Amino acid sequence: MLQRETAACDARRRAALAGLAAYQAAPRVARAPAGREIARCGRVSVRDHGGAAASGRPVLLVPSLINAPFILDLSPGRSLVAWLAARGLRAMLVDWGTPDPAERDEDISAHVADRLVPLIDAVTQDAGAEPLLVGYCLGGTMAIAAAALRPVAALALIAAPWHYSGFGEPARAQIGRLWAQTQPVCDALGLVPMEVLQACFWQLDPARTIAKYERFATLDPDDAAAHDFVVLEDWANGGAPLTYGAGAQMFEQFFAADTPGRGAWQVAGTPVDPHAIDIPTIEFVARNDRIVPAASALGRGEVRPLDAGHVGMVVGQRARDQLWAPLADWLSGIALAR
């Protein structure tokens, strides 16, 4: 990919490689889990970030299965979950944990029925009230399915794909080719390594992938911008693998067949029909999203388009004004009304 994108300019190739080397050599600070664990279902847990200062209905944030959950708790000043907690909301974050090859057959549907739903039950019992679900990326898709299986107070979606045909035929075909190449190895492992998923994301916007390392090569490693880049890239390049079943369902049923968008997805025998879920719903859609195109959004309830990208809408410089504050206001209004 690097060779293809910089074929006309050796200087760009050298700059991108220098940026990559600088990123690899950058110092890191070990992360410690924040919040208090209040529920667990096998490897999957929920941590309460609101603590004693929060009251009222719990707000359960559901991150994507892909990448680590700490994109919603990235760093001081760039943490959606911490900011919601500071606003007095009892914010909780799901951590999907690290799967074992023995769990190879646990697909996305099973993650919803056998992991997320029991955690919703536990949170409901602990708080004495049904939670408000906030789902990001694939976590939003899964939150929709969970809301079809269990009563929840409200549903907020952030860059959540539903109509996978909205990714466009060229992107879907490219993703399909990548899966065809890697499926035998993933099948043998019982897992879909993060490297496979990250390669898929790179192919969605290869020019941007190269350009960001070119830019990083020009930064002073002691600057805040360089530190922020490293933290964000570590999130993007890290994370636990998917179970083989989750990867196969995502690539074969979601991307290739658009099972959710066609109304053909069932979880634990229950059809997942978002339009039959009669609860307050809001959807934040990023117009400049190259990972989850705006055209793939559900398009139900109150839809708020943002001039942002897939990650920038959550942790970018304008995230607080564009997403955090409107989301907190909406959640607070629902929590007080119900």
N, C-alpha and C positions, 0 to 999 in steps of 0.2 A: 504494500500500500504506500509506504514511504517512497519507494522508487517511482511508482506510478505518479504520485502527486507532485513530485519534485523533479520529474524527468527533464524539464526545461531549465532548471536552475540548480546547479551544484551548491551554490551559496545557501539556498534555502534548506537543502538536505543537511548540510553541515550545521546550520543553525538549529534545526529540529533535533539532530542527534546531540548537540551540545545541551539543549534544553532538557532532553531526556536524561542525559548523564547527571545534570545538576539536580533534577528531580530525584533520581535514584540515591544521590549522595546527601540529600537534605536531611537535617536532624529531625527526629520525631519525638513526641512526648506520648508516653503510654496513656491509653484511655482507661478509665475506671467506670463501670456501670453507674449511672445516676439513678436516683429514685429508689423507692423501697419495693421489693417484689411482694405482690399481694396475691398472685395466682400463678399456677403453673399447670401445664398439660404436657407431660413428657418434656421434650426439649424446648417447648414454646412457653414463654412467660409473659407476664404483664407487670410493669413497674409503674408505681404511682409517683408522679412528679409534683402533685399538688400538695400532698402532705396535710398536716393539721390546719394549715392556713386556708385550705380550700373547703368549700361546702357545696351542697346541692348535687345535682346530677353529675355522674362521671362523664368525662369526654374521653373516649377510647380511640387513640390514633392507631391506624392499621397501616404499616409501611408495606412496601412491595416485598415479595419473596426474594426478589433480585436485589443484590447489594445489602449492606448492613442497615439496620434501622436508624443509625445515628445521623442520617441526613436530616432527620427531624429534631435532632439534638446535637448539631454539628460542633459548636464551640461557643464560648461565652459571647453573647451579643448576636449569635447566629443560630439560635435554638428556638424553633417554633413551640415545642412542647414546654420549654422553660418560660417562654413569654406568656403562653396561655395560663400557666400556673401562676405567674406573677399578677395576672389579671383577676385572680381569685377563682379560676376554674379548676376543678379537680381533674387535671390532665394526666392520662395514663398512656403508656406506649407499649405496644406489642413487640416482642423480640422473638423472631422465628427460630433462633438457635441454629445449631449446625447438625444437619441430618447425617445419618449413618447409612452405609450401603444396604444394610438390612431393611431400611425403610424405602427401598427403591420403588415399590408399587404405589406409594402415597402420592397421588396426583393433586392438582390444585383443588379439585372438588373435595377430596379427603382432607386437605388442610383446612378447608372451610368447615366441613361437617364434624370432623374429629378433633380439631385443634381450636379453631376460632370460636365456634359456637359454645363449647364448654367453658371457654374463658369469658365469653359474654355472660353466661349463666353465673359464673363465679363473681364477676364484677357486679352484676345486678344484685346478687345476694349480699355481697360485702357492703355496697352503698345503699341498699334498700330502694333502688330506683333503676329503671332501664337506662342504659348509657346512650349518649349521642355518639354515633360512629363517624370518624373522619378517616377516609381512605385515600392514600396517595399512590398514584401509578397503579400497578397491578393490585396493590392493597385496596384500592378503590373498587376495582372489579370484584374482588373477594368480599368486600364490605356489602356490596349490593346483594350478593348471594346470601350472606349471613342474615341480612335484613329480611330476606324472603323466608328464612327458617326460624328466626327468633324475633320477638317484639323488641324494637329499639325506639328511642324517642325521636330521633332525627338522623339524617344521613347527609354528610358533606363530602363531596368528591373533589379531589385535587389532581388534575391531569390524569384522569382514570380512563383507560381505553375500554370501550364496549363494542363499537362497530369496527371490527378489525379490517373490514374492507376499506375503511378510511385511511389505512396506511398506504394504499395505492398498490397497483399490481407490480410495478418494478421492485419496490421495496419488499413486498411479500415474496416475490419470486427469488430475490437475493437471499432473504432469510431462509427460504425453503432449501436453497442450494447449500447454504452453510450447514443446516441441520442434516441434510443427506450425507454430507462429508463427515460429520462428527458423530452421527447417531450410533454407528457400531462401537466406537470407543466408549461413548457414554453408557451404552447398554452393558458393555463389559464391566465398567466401573460401578454401575448402579447409581451413578451420580452425573450431573451435568456441571462440570467445573466452571468457575467464574470466568476463566480465560475464554471459554466458548461463548459465553454471553457477552463479554466485553468486546470480543471480535465482531459480534453481531452489531453492537452499538456503533463501533467504529465505522462499519460499512454503511450505516445510515447517513453519515456525514463525514467522509474521510478528509475533506479539505479542512474542516474545523479541527479535527483531531491533530493534524500536522501543524496547523497554524498556532494552536495554543502552546505547543512546546517551543515553537520558534519564539513566541512572545516571552515565554518563561526564561529563555536564555538571556534576555535583555534585562531581567530584574535583578536588583540587589538582593542577595539571599537573606539579608537581615531585615528587609522591608516587610511590612504587614501584608502587602499584596502577595509576596512570595510565600509567606507562611500560610495564607488563606488558600493559595493554589495547591500547596502540598496536602493540606488537610482534606480539601475537596477531592483531589485526585486519588488520595489514599482510599477514600470512601468509594469512588467510582471503580477503582482497580481491585479493591478487596472484596470481602464478603464471602459468606459460606456458599458452597455449591447448592444446586437444586437437587432434589431427588430425581431419579430418572423419570418417574411417572409424571412429576410436575413439568419437567422440561418437554417430555413427549406431548403432554396435553397442550401446553402452550404453543409449541411449534405446529403440531398436526391438527389440533382441533380449533385452537383460537386463531392463529395466523393463517393457516391454510384453508380451514373450513368456515371461519367466522361463526363458530357455534353460538357465542353469546349474542352477536348482532342479529343472527337469523332467528333468535328465539328458541334455539334447540338445546340450550344448556340446562341440564338437570343436576341437582346436588342432593344426594340422599333420597333420590326418587321424586324430588320436588322440582317442578319447572321454575327456573329463575326468570320471572317476568317483572322487570323494574316498574312497569306501569301499573302493576297490581299492588305495589307497596305503598300504602296510603299513610305516609308520614311526611313531614316537612323535609324538603330536599333542596340542596344548593350545590351547584357545580361550578368550580373555577377552572377555566380553560385557558391555556397559554397559546396565544396566536402564533408565537415564534417557536413552538415546540418541535424539535427535530427528532425527538425520541418517541413521543406519543402525539401524533398530529392532531390538531384540533378537530379534524374531520372524523376522528375515531371516537369522539366524546359521546356520552349517552344522550344528552340533549333533553333532559327532563327536569322539571321543577324550575327554580330560579337559576339562570345561567349567567355567569359573570366572566366575560372575556378579559384577559390581561395581556398587556404588551410585554411579554416576558418569554423565557424559554423554560424547558422542563425542570431544570435544576434551579435556575435563577429565580423562578417564581417562589421558591421555598427559602432560599438562602442568599439571594442577591441583594444588592444595595437598596432596591426599592421593594423588597419582599414585605417589610413591615407595613408600608403604606398600602401596597397593592393587595396583599393576601392576609397577613397576620391580623391587622386591625379589623377589616371587614368580616373575616371568619370569626374572630372573638366576639364582635358585636352580634353576629347572627346566632352563634352558640349561646351567648348570654341571654338573648331574647327568647330563645326556645326553652332554655333551662328555667327561666322565670315563669314562662307561660304554662308549662306542663307540670 
